[in-house]
Amino acid sequence: MALENDTQAPDFELFNQFGERVQLSEFRGKKSVALVFFPLAFSGICSGELCELRDNLSLFVANEVELLGISVDSRHALRAWGEQERYTFDLLADFWPHGAVAKEYGVFLEQKGFANRATFLIDLEGIIRASFITAPGEPRSLEAYRAAIGELQPA
């Protein structure tokens, strides 16, 4: 079961596609985070989704939200895919232990061996303020991201 809104986001440290360590807690007090779990690099729906995010990166930048993609792929596969698709945001390898972060967030699909399409919007204090998951085979919409980013703004 996926983590619920208004709960503390579990901290983690993973390698990005360039072999650099990225720790979630490093953003605390500095930037909100959009944590975007996706099943597999080079797959059609995942490519379409992340290309749409790439093409609308200004939505995240304007709202001071760090975009982090995360999958069970190796950092080497993520680098090749990121270069092919010209992604300028971090792609994090939840490679080993296999899917450990996806499991912590409750979105790992044991029977498939990868994460579901799940997004968590985490505020400056490290609290999950919005989240959404789509059914298998269904891409997430840009409008869902817009709405979720709106949940990060103070009332």
C-alpha positions as a Python dict, from the first residue, in 0.01 Angstrom:
ca = {
    (1, 'M'): (0, 0, 0),
    (2, 'A'): (140, 338, -105),
    (3, 'L'): (236, 594, 156),
    (4, 'E'): (-38, 840, 238),
    (5, 'N'): (-37, 1218, 209),
    (6, 'D'): (63, 1419, 517),
    (7, 'T'): (319, 1159, 625),
    (8, 'Q'): (697, 1193, 644),
    (9, 'A'): (868, 1085, 321),
    (10, 'P'): (1125, 813, 393),
    (11, 'D'): (1477, 939, 334),
    (12, 'F'): (1697, 754, 89),
    (13, 'E'): (2025, 787, -95),
    (14, 'L'): (2064, 655, -451),
    (15, 'F'): (2298, 704, -744),
    (16, 'N'): (2183, 914, -1037),
    (17, 'Q'): (2260, 837, -1400),
    (18, 'F'): (2605, 999, -1364),
    (19, 'G'): (2707, 797, -1058),
    (20, 'E'): (2648, 1089, -818),
    (21, 'R'): (2482, 1026, -484),
    (22, 'V'): (2146, 1196, -437),
    (23, 'Q'): (1988, 1202, -91),
    (24, 'L'): (1627, 1312, -47),
    (25, 'S'): (1693, 1489, 283),
    (26, 'E'): (1946, 1720, 113),
    (27, 'F'): (1650, 1907, -39),
    (28, 'R'): (1480, 1966, 298),
    (29, 'G'): (1440, 2336, 368),
    (30, 'K'): (1566, 2421, 17),
    (31, 'K'): (1328, 2277, -244),
    (32, 'S'): (1016, 2070, -270),
    (33, 'V'): (1058, 1741, -457),
    (34, 'A'): (852, 1555, -717),
    (35, 'L'): (949, 1189, -680),
    (36, 'V'): (841, 1013, -1000),
    (37, 'F'): (855, 633, -988),
    (38, 'F'): (839, 466, -1330),
    (39, 'P'): (863, 98, -1429),
    (40, 'L'): (1147, 76, -1682),
    (41, 'A'): (1371, 292, -1897),
    (42, 'F'): (1330, 264, -2273),
    (43, 'S'): (967, 150, -2246),
    (44, 'G'): (706, 334, -2452),
    (45, 'I'): (477, 476, -2183),
    (46, 'C'): (767, 570, -1955),
    (47, 'S'): (947, 746, -2240),
    (48, 'G'): (631, 936, -2331),
    (49, 'E'): (568, 1041, -1970),
    (50, 'L'): (920, 1156, -1896),
    (51, 'C'): (952, 1335, -2231),
    (52, 'E'): (637, 1528, -2142),
    (53, 'L'): (797, 1622, -1809),
    (54, 'R'): (1117, 1721, -1991),
    (55, 'D'): (916, 1941, -2227),
    (56, 'N'): (735, 2103, -1934),
    (57, 'L'): (1026, 2129, -1692),
    (58, 'S'): (944, 2500, -1647),
    (59, 'L'): (638, 2395, -1443),
    (60, 'F'): (872, 2244, -1183),
    (61, 'V'): (1140, 2513, -1204),
    (62, 'A'): (888, 2799, -1164),
    (63, 'N'): (751, 2634, -849),
    (64, 'E'): (1096, 2545, -708),
    (65, 'V'): (1029, 2172, -727),
    (66, 'E'): (1317, 1931, -790),
    (67, 'L'): (1214, 1659, -1035),
    (68, 'L'): (1359, 1315, -956),
    (69, 'G'): (1278, 1012, -1171),
    (70, 'I'): (1334, 673, -1007),
    (71, 'S'): (1330, 316, -1140),
    (72, 'V'): (1488, -23, -1078),
    (73, 'D'): (1715, 19, -1381),
    (74, 'S'): (2092, 43, -1338),
    (75, 'R'): (2249, 389, -1347),
    (76, 'H'): (2419, 286, -1673),
    (77, 'A'): (2086, 211, -1844),
    (78, 'L'): (1942, 534, -1703),
    (79, 'R'): (2236, 733, -1837),
    (80, 'A'): (2200, 587, -2188),
    (81, 'W'): (1825, 652, -2184),
    (82, 'G'): (1865, 1000, -2036),
    (83, 'E'): (2117, 1096, -2303),
    (84, 'Q'): (1900, 953, -2580),
    (85, 'E'): (1595, 1147, -2458),
    (86, 'R'): (1788, 1460, -2348),
    (87, 'Y'): (1661, 1451, -1989),
    (88, 'T'): (1818, 1725, -1779),
    (89, 'F'): (1681, 1605, -1445),
    (90, 'D'): (1815, 1328, -1223),
    (91, 'L'): (1720, 968, -1292),
    (92, 'L'): (1783, 759, -981),
    (93, 'A'): (1874, 391, -985),
    (94, 'D'): (1675, 192, -727),
    (95, 'F'): (1880, -101, -854),
    (96, 'W'): (2025, -266, -544),
    (97, 'P'): (1888, -374, -314),
    (98, 'H'): (1638, -424, -594),
    (99, 'G'): (1347, -179, -557),
    (100, 'A'): (1423, -98, -191),
    (101, 'V'): (1305, 264, -215),
    (102, 'A'): (994, 172, -415),
    (103, 'K'): (917, -84, -144),
    (104, 'E'): (953, 183, 128),
    (105, 'Y'): (705, 402, -58),
    (106, 'G'): (469, 107, -107),
    (107, 'V'): (475, 113, -488),
    (108, 'F'): (693, -188, -576),
    (109, 'L'): (511, -458, -775),
    (110, 'E'): (666, -782, -648),
    (111, 'Q'): (512, -997, -921),
    (112, 'K'): (660, -774, -1193),
    (113, 'G'): (990, -675, -1030),
    (114, 'F'): (951, -298, -1078),
    (115, 'A'): (767, 5, -941),
    (116, 'N'): (421, 119, -1035),
    (117, 'R'): (374, 460, -1199),
    (118, 'A'): (353, 662, -879),
    (119, 'T'): (429, 1026, -800),
    (120, 'F'): (485, 1184, -460),
    (121, 'L'): (509, 1561, -408),
    (122, 'I'): (719, 1630, -100),
    (123, 'D'): (726, 1974, 67),
    (124, 'L'): (1017, 2167, 218),
    (125, 'E'): (977, 1984, 551),
    (126, 'G'): (991, 1640, 387),
    (127, 'I'): (617, 1573, 417),
    (128, 'I'): (424, 1405, 134),
    (129, 'R'): (158, 1663, 41),
    (130, 'A'): (17, 1505, -276),
    (131, 'S'): (47, 1174, -456),
    (132, 'F'): (-109, 989, -744),
    (133, 'I'): (-78, 645, -901),
    (134, 'T'): (-217, 532, -1234),
    (135, 'A'): (-347, 191, -1332),
    (136, 'P'): (-101, -40, -1512),
    (137, 'G'): (-47, 76, -1870),
    (138, 'E'): (-197, 419, -1801),
    (139, 'P'): (29, 726, -1821),
    (140, 'R'): (11, 1008, -1569),
    (141, 'S'): (-124, 1339, -1696),
    (142, 'L'): (50, 1674, -1682),
    (143, 'E'): (-268, 1810, -1520),
    (144, 'A'): (-219, 1568, -1230),
    (145, 'Y'): (128, 1720, -1179),
    (146, 'R'): (-13, 2074, -1193),
    (147, 'A'): (-275, 1987, -930),
    (148, 'A'): (-20, 1812, -708),
    (149, 'I'): (223, 2106, -726),
    (150, 'G'): (-67, 2327, -620),
    (151, 'E'): (-93, 2118, -301),
    (152, 'L'): (261, 2224, -208),
    (153, 'Q'): (170, 2592, -192),
    (154, 'P'): (78, 2725, 153),
    (155, 'A'): (-293, 2798, 195),
}
